[in-house]
């Protein structure tokens, strides 16, 4: 099964299996407030998972998410998923993700997200998975991703199709 077929299969599964996510505690780092940090459970043998959260910049200057790391993953990056001419594309954001002053950036399925690769074990529903975010100004911040069910939507509901997109759990890269 090719990557695109896996994406659509996982999308269909995600739309059917929906769990009620739990809100994560807000974390303040400099002028940033990080909230709603979560991930989805992964099947046994999965090598990738997505991480999702919200970053609000309450300051007067921009800050930039420049890196991410996690003990559970051999590699972690900030990624962006887009659809161009009906084709889904995903790429790492090598130059980071800017959070403008007074703005909120949401990392969610189908858009910006944390990509955890080379997983050392499955993410299990109910676990809290620590990840370290590195910001240009706010520095390093440890957040815990609340692991939800395989088909969980973003905390706070919202039933748009983009929020039902898969987080790549189980895909081999």
Secondary structure, DSSP 8 states (H G I E B T S, - for coil): --HHHHHHHHHHHHHH----------EEETTEEEEEEEEE---TT--EEEEEEEEEE-SSS-EEEEEEE-TTEEEEEEEEEEEETTEEEEEE-TT-EEE-TT-EEEE-TTSEEEEEEEESS---TT-EEEEEEEETTTEEEEEEEEEE-TT---TT----GGGGS---TT---
